[in-house]
Amino acid sequence: MRVNFTMIKALCKRDLRLYFSNPTGYVFITLFIFISAAAAFGRERFFLNNLANLDQLNSVFPYLLLFFVPAITMGVWSEERKSGTDELLLTLPATDMEIVLGKYLSNLGVYTGALLLSLSHLVVLFWLGSPDLGLMVGNYIGYWFLGAAFIAVGMLASLLSFNVTVGFILGALMCGFFVYVPQLLGLLGDSFGRLGGGLAVFDYFNDFGRGVISIAAIVYFLSIVVVMLYVNYALLGRRHWGSDTQRRSLSIHHAVRVAALVVALCSFSVIVGRAGARIDVTAENLHSLSDETRHLIKEISPERPVFIQAYLSRDVTKEYVQTRENLVGFLREVDAVAGDRVHVIIHDTEAYSDEARDAREKFGIEPVPMQDLEGGTANVRNTFMGVAFTCGAEEDVIKFFDKGLPTEYELARSIRVVARTARKKIGVVNSQIKLFGGFDFNSFQSSPPWPVVDELKKQYEVVQISAADSISEDLDGLLVALPSSLTQEEMDNLTEYMERGNPTLLLLDPLPTVDVSLSPSEESGANVNPFMRNRGPQPQPKGNITELLNNIGIQWDKAQVVWDGYNPHPSLATLPPEVVFVGRSNENDASFDDEFTGAVGLQELVLLFPGSLSQGANKNYQFEPIIRSSLVSGTANYGQLVAKSFFGIQLAPGGAPHYRTPEDYVLAARVQGAEGRRGVNVIAIADIDFISDQFFQIRRRGIENLDFDNVTFFLNCMDVLVGDESFIALRRRRVRHRTLTTVEAKTRAFEDERAIEQQNAEVGAQRALQDAQGRLNEAVTRVRQREDLDEQTKQVMVRNQQEVEQRRFEAVKASIEADRDARIASSREMLGNQVQRIQSNIRTLAGLIPPIPVFVMGIMIFVRRRRREKEGAAAARRLRSR
């Protein structure tokens, strides 16, 4: 069939001119931009996530098009019939296919114009932060393809109706089929529901939402366009069909054609989908194999290949759909790149199947029960997400691939672990923190090993080391957690080991929240159950940690706890400031030392009640800060943060006053021998809680917007010390925190004001209490100085005066403290109101500004049209008057 593109172009221009010369069209576009802006910026989750992206719009965009696309297409055919121009249109020297294509391209042009005008959303994002431009390109390409598919569907709905309103409703219902098809087919059974999932738009559209231009997604949307345009063409040609018999025959003929076309396009989509071709347009290229992984694969000998067997459930819960797709995508990419070096087998594994038995018996992979909340009911679904790596006798198994694990890093590390039998050796010093776990005589319970030990074992050979004797083991690196809990003899042995230049990672902590009794300011056994003091081994006295650190060039005040007013997470605003967030948007350019390889690419760390490090008096060593707090920080004394009772030592509920200081604080540092000298090679981090179990849980589960680098930073430090930096580049491959810096800056300004108000309230209360105490002392002094009274009478009067004044003092003190607390509470309420006002103003501006240009254009078109109508009416009156 020959196609006259000139005719298609003429038809397209005709309809575009009609649409954009009518103010009604601008009303629809204005409404589209306004609603999309409200969806993108108007919801509370946008500010809670604190990310400069269009995730909130992406989550509802298919639903938005269910109304906007039918509004565009409802009059494509029905309006032609209503105005009587259909006969003129169909008698033009154009084929039915040319008419259909002309109509389709004109409506696609209207939709494309609306999308171009909605680019004002990006202006809002750039105003609020620094969005990933590549991700935005991927998002808008997805918007365009989704709209292109729905426009073809909406045109068919308009062709099937003679009324514009009916055309709108029918278009919304037909487009809704591709949105709700999983739920509709799911009524017939789970197998039909899975089939519907492959037909729905979400899985394909979500690729674009992540910044991946998937060829399979493009084929899917184009297939909808092709099928729907062909049905438009076939139905438009019904006027050429003759008798009823011929109509029936041609109907069957075209129905078979449509079915064959659908089957062919579905088959082609499956083939393209298995190929896994896609283009990653994100700024960090997060969805393609890195150069490090490709280099690692090239180092594998084809004579000793790595076998990867993935046991994955075909049907997973909604929150793990993306994890499964990412895992499968990376495995296929590895299989395609590696050739004979790596062999990948993906088993679709269901409960009680042969694959499930093999997974359990060969690799210990068991299904994990996951809650499925879809359909309004809570169902438990056993899910397989295990991957086994083997190479000869070497084996490494990831029993369940949690959604928070970095996919490429985990795969590359496991490949290297099994491909190379030689591992570096890490020693972990036994201290009272018990990283390897053990029996607690205080609670009579066994504590499990810390997750950090299992994490190290994935990459290194890990052994326990006792510092009771001289450390003579041949180690590549040493980890010492809470060295302040060691005895003096153990500290001396550790000092001697470090001074020989052996790589050592020290985890210090002035207040370990995992066990406050282990704080260096407390004596050994401070939290021992009083009923168990004479049972079990008694703790030995602690050594002098200050002396140990001074010997290697570090000064550390064991009673000083750092706090920081920077907190980029509104959902975590209730946490005390001693939970220190270190981020690149905290206005301290020195927060991360990018000269240190292990800190490059880090975005955010969280430390709990950390300490502060500084350079010691020993100038033989070079002190290099790695991590610093923000400039809105200060310190509190250990004694103000804890409370002691019969049941032991706990964190004080009220906390300590916070007085801001003008400088920042070093939270982690590296100490090496000065230039030309051989000396220590130590990294010291002033917190141990940052690698506690909760941060591994957050990392594994991938909790939304809590993408902390704690585990990454710890592993990077160990890699740098032992001289194995091959995985550092892989760990830093992740989504960049592109936060709403404008909102953060305004919020931070109000927080600074609140901090000053609180400090003034604390100072004022302290001054008032000192005055009250002074009055009490003066009253007592006056009684003591009276010469007309004997000593016994003075003592009685002093005691009575003290009791009276003490009662007055307590009343004044309670009043002062209540006033102080009220002022602080009022300050906090004012801060909350101001933050809400900031968000409300931004939400209003973001929702109103984007539609304004389109609305103005519509008014201009309306005024221009009215002027032409008046000029035409005036000209007609002049002609009639002649």
FENRAZI-V565008 format. One record per backbone hydrogen bond with DSSP energy under -0.5 kcal/mol. NH is the residue of the N-H (numbers start at 1). CO is the residue of the C=O. If there is no record, write none. Layout:
<<NH CO> <NH CO>>
This chain:
<<5 3> <8 4> <9 5> <10 6> <11 7> <12 8> <13 9> <14 10> <15 11> <16 12> <17 13> <18 14> <19 15> <20 16> <21 17> <22 19> <23 21> <25 22> <26 22> <27 23> <28 24> <29 25> <30 26> <31 27> <32 28> <33 29> <34 30> <35 31> <36 32> <37 33> <38 34> <39 35> <40 36> <41 37> <42 37> <42 38> <46 43> <47 43> <47 44> <48 44> <49 45> <50 46> <51 46> <52 738> <53 51> <58 54> <59 55> <60 57> <61 57> <64 60> <65 61> <66 62> <67 64> <68 64> <69 65> <70 65> <71 67> <72 68> <72 69> <73 69> <74 70> <76 73> <79 75> <81 77> <82 78> <83 79> <84 80> <85 80> <86 80> <89 85> <90 86> <91 87> <92 89> <94 92> <99 95> <100 96> <101 97> <102 98> <103 99> <104 100> <105 101> <106 102> <107 103> <108 104> <109 105> <110 106> <111 107> <112 108> <113 109> <114 110> <115 111> <116 112> <117 113> <118 114> <119 116> <120 117> <121 118> <122 119> <123 119> <124 120> <125 121> <126 122> <127 123> <128 124> <129 125> <130 739> <133 131> <136 132> <137 133> <138 134> <139 135> <140 136> <141 137> <142 138> <143 139> <144 140> <145 141> <146 142> <147 143> <148 144> <149 145> <150 146> <151 147> <152 148> <153 149> <154 150> <155 151> <156 152> <157 153> <158 154> <159 155> <160 156> <161 158> <167 163> <168 164> <169 165> <170 166> <171 167> <172 168> <173 169> <174 170> <175 171> <176 172> <177 173> <178 174> <178 175> <179 176> <180 176> <181 177> <184 180> <185 181> <186 182> <187 183> <187 184> <188 185> <189 186> <193 189> <194 190> <195 191> <196 192> <197 193> <198 194> <199 195> <199 196> <200 196> <201 178> <205 201> <206 202> <207 203> <207 204> <208 204> <209 205> <210 206> <210 207> <211 208> <212 207> <213 211> <213 279> <214 212> <215 277> <216 277> <218 214> <219 215> <220 216> <221 217> <222 218> <223 219> <224 220> <225 221> <226 222> <227 223> <228 224> <229 225> <230 226> <231 227> <232 228> <233 229> <234 230> <235 231> <236 232> <237 233> <238 235> <239 236> <240 237> <241 238> <247 243> <248 244> <249 245> <250 246> <251 247> <252 248> <253 249> <254 250> <255 251> <256 252> <257 253> <258 254> <259 255> <260 256> <261 257> <262 258> <263 259> <264 260> <265 261> <266 262> <267 263> <268 264> <269 265> <270 266> <271 267> <272 268> <273 269> <274 270> <275 271> <276 272> <277 272> <279 213> <281 211> <281 279> <282 211> <285 282> <288 285> <294 290> <295 291> <296 292> <297 293> <298 294> <299 295> <300 296> <300 297> <304 301> <305 302> <306 341> <307 390> <308 306> <308 343> <309 307> <309 388> <310 308> <310 345> <311 309> <311 386> <312 310> <312 347> <313 384> <316 314> <320 317> <321 317> <321 318> <322 318> <324 320> <325 321> <326 322> <327 323> <328 324> <329 325> <330 326> <331 327> <332 328> <333 329> <334 330> <335 331> <336 332> <337 333> <338 334> <339 335> <341 338> <343 306> <345 308> <347 310> <347 345> <348 346> <349 312> <349 347> <350 348> <353 350> <357 353> <358 354> <359 355> <360 356> <361 357> <362 358> <363 358> <363 359> <364 360> <365 359> <366 364> <368 383> <369 367> <370 381> <372 379> <373 371> <376 373> <377 374> <379 372> <379 377> <381 370> <381 379> <383 368> <385 383> <386 311> <387 398> <388 309> <389 396> <390 307> <391 394> <394 391> <396 389> <398 387> <399 397> <401 385> <402 400> <404 700> <405 402> <405 700> <407 405> <410 406> <411 407> <412 408> <413 409> <414 410> <415 411> <416 412> <417 413> <418 414> <419 415> <420 416> <421 419> <426 461> <427 477> <428 463> <429 427> <429 479> <430 465> <431 429> <434 431> <437 434> <438 447> <440 445> <441 439> <444 440> <445 440> <447 438> <447 445> <450 435> <453 450> <454 450> <455 451> <456 452> <457 453> <458 454> <459 456> <460 456> <461 424> <462 460> <463 426> <465 428> <472 470> <475 473> <476 425> <477 425> <478 503> <479 427> <480 505> <481 479> <482 480> <482 507> <485 482> <486 483> <491 487> <492 488> <493 489> <494 490> <495 491> <496 492> <497 493> <498 494> <499 495> <500 496> <500 497> <501 498> <502 497> <504 681> <505 478> <506 504> <506 683> <507 480> <508 506> <508 685> <511 609> <513 511> <515 512> <518 515> <519 516> <520 509> <522 519> <526 523> <528 525> <532 529> <533 530> <535 532> <543 486> <545 543> <548 544> <549 545> <550 546> <551 547> <552 548> <552 549> <553 550> <554 549> <555 614> <557 612> <558 556> <560 557> <561 559> <561 636> <562 610> <563 634> <564 577> <565 632> <570 568> <572 569> <573 570> <575 572> <579 576> <580 578> <580 607> <581 566> <581 579> <582 580> <582 605> <583 581> <584 603> <586 583> <589 587> <591 588> <593 626> <594 592> <596 593> <597 595> <599 596> <600 596> <600 597> <602 599> <605 582> <607 580> <609 578> <609 607> <610 578> <611 686> <613 666> <614 555> <616 553> <619 617> <621 618> <622 672> <623 621> <624 622> <624 670> <625 623> <626 668> <627 668> <628 591> <629 665> <631 586> <633 631> <633 661> <634 563> <636 561> <638 559> <640 637> <641 637> <641 638> <642 638> <643 650> <645 648> <648 645> <650 643> <652 641> <659 657> <660 658> <661 633> <666 613> <667 627> <667 665> <668 627> <669 684> <670 624> <671 682> <672 622> <673 680> <674 620> <677 674> <679 677> <681 502> <682 671> <683 504> <684 669> <685 506> <686 667> <687 685> <691 688> <692 689> <695 692> <696 692> <697 693> <698 694> <699 695> <700 696> <701 697> <702 698> <703 698> <706 703> <708 706> <709 604> <713 709> <714 710> <715 711> <716 712> <717 713> <718 714> <719 715> <720 716> <721 717> <722 718> <723 719> <724 719> <725 723> <728 725> <729 725> <731 727> <732 728> <733 730> <734 732> <738 736> <739 737> <740 50> <741 739> <742 128> <744 740> <745 741> <746 742> <747 743> <748 744> <749 745> <750 746> <751 747> <752 748> <753 749> <754 750> <755 751> <756 752> <757 753> <758 754> <759 755> <760 756> <761 757> <762 758> <763 759> <764 760> <765 761> <766 762> <767 763> <768 764> <769 765> <770 766> <771 767> <772 768> <773 769> <774 770> <775 771> <776 772> <777 773> <778 774> <779 775> <780 776> <781 777> <782 778> <783 779> <784 780> <785 781> <786 783> <794 790> <795 791> <796 792> <797 793> <798 794> <799 795> <800 796> <801 797> <802 798> <803 799> <804 800> <805 801> <806 802> <807 803> <808 804> <809 805> <810 806> <811 807> <812 808> <813 809> <814 810> <815 811> <816 812> <817 813> <818 814> <819 815> <820 816> <821 817> <822 818> <823 819> <824 820> <825 821> <826 822> <827 823> <828 824> <829 825> <830 826> <831 827> <832 828> <833 829> <834 830> <835 831> <836 832> <837 833> <838 834> <839 835> <840 836> <841 837> <842 838> <843 839> <844 840> <845 841> <846 842> <847 843> <848 844> <849 845> <850 846> <852 848> <852 849> <853 849> <854 850> <855 851> <856 852> <857 853> <858 854> <859 855> <860 856> <861 857> <862 858> <863 859> <864 860> <865 861> <866 862> <867 863> <868 864> <869 865> <870 866> <871 867> <872 868> <873 869> <874 870> <875 871> <876 872> <877 873> <878 874> <879 875> <880 876> <881 877> <882 878>>
